[in-house]
Structure formats: structure tokens, C-alpha cells
């Protein structure tokens, strides 16, 4: 059994917890991005400038949904690769500094350990031990000095895939009424309802995965999505 599998089983981490950031990030952006297209068209139609049918909304909405979904997924992948490369480069540099100037690095670690709560005697003893174990010391310095955590357990390709799938799944919600009914004011209201339902589902998923307060999870998710939707609608009105 590898360490990642052991960590998931020992701490009962499900997929929703392990990939929560990608799911929430991709899902929220998918809902907001697609609804921005719908709301922008609805805002323009409200002024009678653009008589845009449901087919046009679907064409623009789907094109935007998949184009942005691919962009988000690849962006997550490239970001993860860059994080891996940056961590490795910085850690190799730290190992060289430990080898070339061990006493200065030992003194730095001692100060850091004191700041983390050890008394001077304990910090000195721990630093003296760590200086004889450069890889462990480098890991400590990466975490406490640079605030960087080892991304070795994260797979950029899997993270990108989860971001893409979440973006597409949740982002399709605002378009559902336009698949079922002609483009009318009622259809736009239906799109608002399905978008709010998708945001609420995302908030519930976040609550289920983190265990934080339900009201906070729902309120924050709905507030962010609603703010973006209102901005898109207002822009549509202004353009009209």
C-alpha cells in the first residue's frame, strides 16, 4: 500500500475531500462563466437591442463552456507542473546551502523552531540532530522558511481532469432551461433557478467535505456566484 492510499484510508479521505479545491474552483467558475453568457444576453435583450434566440444562447454558452473548461483544466495542469518544478529547484538549492554552510543553516533552523514554540535548549538540540540529516532538514526549511509543501503526492494531470469535469458538470446548469424551452423571460428565470441550485449543490459538497458550518458554506458560495451573475447582467444592460 502506497503512502497516499494509506493517508486516505487512515484519515477517511474521500475523493471529494482530496480534490475539493479543484471541484469547488472548477464548479464555481463553470457556473459563473456560463451564466455570465446567459445573463449578458438577457440584459441586452431587456433593452430590445439584441433579439437573440435560445439557439444562439446555447451555441455561445456551450462554446464558452467547453473552451473555458479545457482552458481551466490545462491551466490547473500547468500550474501543478510549475509548482512541482519550483519546489524541486528550491529544495535542491536548500540542500546545497546546507552542504556548503551547515552552521548558518543550523542557526536559521534553530530560530525557526524557537518561533514555532520550542524553547532555546530544545531548538538547539533539534537543530543539531537535523544538521546530520540534510534531506529531512531541507523538508523542514521548505515548510517553515518558505511556506512550501511537498507536492509529490499531487498529480497535475488528475487535478486538471477534476477541474475540467467539475467545470463542465456544474457549468452546464445555467443552460438546462434553454435545452428544454424557447428563450423567454421565464426561461431566463429558470436559468437563474438552476444556477442557484448548482451553487447550492457546490456549497453542500463543500460543507460535506470540510465539516464547516452549513450556513457559511452555502452563503459564501451563493454570494460569490450571485455577485458575478449580477455584474454580467448589468454589463449586458449597459451594452444594450
Steps between C-alpha positions, in 0.01 A plus 500: 500500500647837400506803731224690319264202528592452867434869570156483336401185691649599835335841497192390305563747220252466215546629148289807579743592776818413314402704195279757674699798373476390138128415528401828668730710283390340173132470594457856620682643201299281263166617641600865506664498157207333323236703681692815405428416135129442571468809722689717255265401218196545724619844603549604139159362401337694780586821313364364172834534323583136443221255425699189567331163495554200719709327233749787499518491880573127486763538228685777680448337840626156397793639305599710798440210741728253325764754397531636852477150648797383295685821587430452871606135496822569311567802719471282811731243339765757407472668838558167672800421282647842573447446871682166483791653309526799733496280810772269365723790396461680833560178697817419302626851573424449868695173502800678344484774763490238777805327351699822441410694816356255753547720808308792355218270393502337844471842662210590269318179586558561869337844475208356304443225758501760778239697308294182469489457879811307608713645775861593409646182649259273312539699178880477520490124564254440215703711258818312594326173413348629177830633367613137471194416290501749212192364313280523811645840586435623147137387526461690828655813353277479193192488722593746775730743319336517156147380576523241222359150539618194310265457201631150424168336594304725263457397138466809276324300227238361743450843657448648156250229410297559817499875433381446142227250595374719784496804272295317234263328742407804707543747215231328293232585760416852370441360150258221597179712461613613153521135393140448609313822421506794256695808608258709704508692824373186672790301356746754636335474843533123470869546423535709815336221700717222357811714556404562863429128542845415360664753732311354794612148400858626488460658843355177639791303352742742664316466832498120476873486425622755755248469781487876539176680581228432242377859495849632436565256215172579327516876560854544371442286191171670414640849569795457264288351221218753537740795498658386173158433346370847590812660351449306175134603478581867566771494234243359256264787584775757454603353166136502394 
